[in-house]
Amino acid sequence: MTTTPTRGYTATKDQLQSRLRRIEGQVRGVEKMVDEDRYCIDVLTQISAIQAALDKVALGLLDDHARHCLRHGAEEGKGEEMATEMMAAVGRLMRRG
C-alpha cells in the first residue's frame, strides 16, 4: 500500500479546492456571458477577475512550496535543484500574455 505524499498545500487543500471551484464557476459565467452576447468589456472584466483569482492561487502554491517542499528538499540535498525548478515555474507564470 502506498501513501500519498504530503505536499506544501496539504494543510489548506480544502480551501484551495473551494477557491478553484469558485474560479471554475466564474469561467462558466464567462461562457454564459459570451453565449448571451454580453458587452465585450464586461466579459473582459470578468476574465481579468478570473486571472487575478488564479494568480492568487498560484502565489499561495508558490508560498507553500517554498515553505514546505523546498525546506524538505534542502534537508534531502535537493534544495538547489528544487529552487531552480520553482524559479522556472515562476518564469512560466510571468510570461503569459
QUIMO-V168152 format. One record per backbone hydrogen bond with DSSP energy under -1.0 kcal/mol. NH is the residue of the N-H (numbers start at 0). CO is the residue of the C=O. If there is no record, write none. Layout:
BEGIN
nh=NH co=CO
nh=NH co=CO
END
This chain:
BEGIN
nh=9 co=6
nh=11 co=8
nh=12 co=9
nh=15 co=11
nh=16 co=12
nh=17 co=13
nh=18 co=14
nh=19 co=15
nh=20 co=16
nh=21 co=17
nh=22 co=18
nh=23 co=19
nh=24 co=20
nh=25 co=21
nh=26 co=22
nh=27 co=23
nh=28 co=24
nh=29 co=25
nh=30 co=26
nh=31 co=27
nh=32 co=28
nh=33 co=29
nh=34 co=30
nh=35 co=31
nh=36 co=33
nh=37 co=32
nh=42 co=38
nh=43 co=39
nh=44 co=40
nh=45 co=41
nh=46 co=42
nh=47 co=43
nh=48 co=44
nh=49 co=45
nh=50 co=46
nh=51 co=47
nh=52 co=48
nh=53 co=49
nh=54 co=50
nh=55 co=51
nh=56 co=52
nh=57 co=53
nh=58 co=54
nh=59 co=55
nh=60 co=56
nh=61 co=57
nh=62 co=58
nh=63 co=59
nh=64 co=60
nh=65 co=61
nh=66 co=62
nh=67 co=63
nh=69 co=64
nh=71 co=67
nh=72 co=68
nh=73 co=69
nh=74 co=70
nh=75 co=71
nh=76 co=73
nh=77 co=72
nh=81 co=77
nh=82 co=78
nh=83 co=79
nh=84 co=80
nh=85 co=81
nh=86 co=82
nh=87 co=83
nh=88 co=84
nh=89 co=85
nh=90 co=86
nh=91 co=87
nh=92 co=88
nh=93 co=89
nh=94 co=90
END
